[in-house]
Amino acid sequence: MARNAPLGDSARVGAVRQRSQVFNPVQQAWTKRDAVTGRFMDQKG
């Protein structure tokens, strides 16, 4: 599981499992994908 300590540094230690991301060149943004189902979940800001 990913850890987020120490508090206040805004950095995650460890990976988020079962996620991947692909770059969308049309919108110039990264899109999060569920690695198990392959469905798109969210677009990063």
Backbone as ProteinMPNN parsed JSONL, in Angstrom:
{"seq_chain_A": "MARNAPLGDSARVGAVRQRSQVFNPVQQAWTKRDAVTGRFMDQKG", "coords_chain_A": {"N_chain_A": [[0.848, -1.181, 0.0], [0.445, 2.276, -0.683], [2.316, 4.818, 0.903], [1.945, 7.923, 2.586], [3.508, 9.454, 4.226], [6.226, 11.609, 5.263], [3.786, 13.8, 6.726], [2.552, 16.632, 4.988], [4.456, 17.062, 2.989], [3.527, 16.636, 0.459], [4.102, 14.456, -1.218], [3.99, 11.232, -2.614], [4.967, 8.078, -1.421], [5.806, 5.238, -2.926], [3.987, 3.088, -5.22], [0.826, 3.417, -6.933], [-1.195, 0.778, -7.196], [-2.443, -1.321, -9.861], [-3.028, 0.604, -11.785], [-2.585, 2.555, -14.695], [-1.214, 4.925, -17.03], [-1.865, 6.957, -19.852], [-0.797, 9.13, -22.459], [-2.689, 11.753, -23.768], [-2.622, 13.107, -26.785], [-4.269, 14.933, -28.089], [-5.588, 16.525, -26.182], [-3.434, 17.206, -24.695], [-2.791, 16.026, -22.162], [-2.504, 13.754, -19.358], [-4.103, 10.611, -19.016], [-5.733, 8.619, -16.668], [-5.846, 5.079, -16.238], [-7.556, 2.038, -15.561], [-5.831, -0.794, -14.841], [-6.728, -3.405, -14.743], [-9.367, -3.68, -15.874], [-9.11, -2.033, -18.076], [-10.497, 0.254, -18.552], [-10.95, 3.79, -18.942], [-10.382, 6.151, -16.383], [-10.008, 8.772, -15.263], [-8.997, 12.137, -15.983], [-5.955, 13.757, -15.682], [-5.17, 16.883, -14.226]], "CA_chain_A": [[0.0, 0.0, 0.0], [1.229, 3.496, -0.772], [2.397, 5.603, 2.133], [1.989, 9.354, 2.319], [4.235, 10.134, 5.302], [5.754, 12.493, 6.336], [2.678, 14.659, 6.345], [2.878, 18.004, 4.629], [5.431, 17.234, 1.91], [2.78, 16.458, -0.793], [4.755, 13.455, -2.06], [3.612, 9.862, -2.33], [6.053, 7.106, -1.406], [5.251, 3.976, -3.385], [3.16, 3.142, -6.42], [-0.59, 3.092, -6.871], [-1.283, -0.474, -7.952], [-3.533, -1.565, -10.807], [-3.296, 1.823, -12.531], [-1.606, 2.952, -15.696], [-1.602, 6.192, -17.601], [-1.513, 7.16, -21.252], [-0.818, 10.543, -22.815], [-3.67, 12.123, -24.783], [-1.994, 14.22, -27.511], [-5.267, 15.91, -28.517], [-5.828, 17.451, -25.08], [-2.141, 17.455, -24.037], [-2.95, 15.68, -20.753], [-2.395, 12.336, -19.032], [-5.364, 9.987, -18.649], [-5.542, 7.453, -15.813], [-6.507, 3.891, -16.744], [-7.59, 0.88, -14.68], [-5.029, -1.818, -15.513], [-7.44, -4.683, -14.752], [-10.462, -3.655, -16.836], [-8.727, -1.259, -19.245], [-11.366, 1.413, -18.695], [-10.398, 5.083, -18.561], [-10.966, 6.549, -15.109], [-9.967, 10.193, -14.952], [-7.938, 12.868, -16.678], [-5.195, 14.554, -14.738], [-5.202, 18.313, -14.526]], "C_chain_A": [[0.895, 1.246, 0.0], [1.182, 4.241, 0.554], [2.493, 7.072, 1.759], [2.683, 10.116, 3.444], [5.583, 10.598, 4.769], [4.669, 13.437, 5.831], [3.18, 16.054, 5.979], [3.862, 18.156, 3.49], [4.808, 17.017, 0.53], [3.43, 15.471, -1.739], [4.313, 12.066, -1.634], [4.862, 8.993, -2.362], [5.439, 5.767, -1.779], [4.316, 4.178, -4.56], [1.698, 2.886, -6.102], [-0.777, 1.879, -7.763], [-2.528, -0.521, -8.829], [-3.974, -0.29, -11.509], [-2.21, 1.982, -13.579], [-2.046, 4.307, -16.219], [-1.106, 6.273, -19.035], [-1.637, 8.65, -21.545], [-1.805, 10.77, -23.937], [-3.107, 13.319, -25.548], [-2.992, 15.28, -27.973], [-5.465, 16.968, -27.437], [-4.566, 17.791, -24.307], [-2.228, 17.187, -22.533], [-2.808, 14.174, -20.59], [-3.747, 11.823, -18.581], [-5.077, 8.736, -17.832], [-6.389, 6.303, -16.324], [-6.481, 2.798, -15.687], [-6.893, -0.258, -15.41], [-5.751, -3.161, -15.598], [-8.503, -4.696, -15.851], [-10.1, -2.925, -18.116], [-9.569, -0.026, -19.464], [-10.651, 2.686, -18.258], [-11.133, 5.591, -17.339], [-11.086, 8.056, -14.961], [-8.876, 10.834, -15.796], [-7.259, 13.783, -15.671], [-5.159, 16.01, -15.185], [-3.855, 18.883, -14.851]], "O_chain_A": [[1.964, 1.256, 0.61], [0.155, 4.286, 1.231], [3.065, 7.419, 0.725], [2.461, 11.318, 3.594], [6.061, 9.969, 3.825], [4.648, 13.818, 4.661], [4.112, 16.577, 6.59], [4.098, 19.28, 3.046], [5.49, 17.197, -0.479], [3.322, 15.629, -2.955], [4.267, 11.757, -0.443], [5.716, 9.157, -3.234], [4.634, 5.221, -1.024], [3.904, 5.299, -4.857], [1.373, 2.218, -5.12], [-0.539, 1.954, -8.969], [-3.525, 0.152, -8.566], [-5.158, -0.116, -11.798], [-1.062, 1.59, -13.371], [-3.132, 4.783, -15.886], [-0.059, 5.724, -19.379], [-2.469, 9.344, -20.961], [-1.774, 10.068, -24.947], [-3.108, 14.434, -25.027], [-2.598, 16.419, -28.225], [-5.506, 18.162, -27.731], [-4.614, 18.578, -23.361], [-1.796, 18.008, -21.724], [-2.966, 13.414, -21.545], [-4.464, 12.507, -17.85], [-4.282, 7.89, -18.24], [-7.51, 6.507, -16.79], [-5.481, 2.646, -14.985], [-7.326, -0.647, -16.495], [-5.411, -3.98, -16.451], [-8.54, -5.617, -16.668], [-10.719, -3.168, -19.151], [-9.385, 0.679, -20.456], [-9.848, 2.669, -17.325], [-12.356, 5.483, -17.253], [-12.14, 8.564, -14.578], [-7.955, 10.164, -16.261], [-7.917, 14.49, -14.909], [-5.122, 16.311, -16.378], [-3.739, 20.078, -15.123]]}, "name": "protein", "num_of_chains": 1, "seq": "MARNAPLGDSARVGAVRQRSQVFNPVQQAWTKRDAVTGRFMDQKG"}
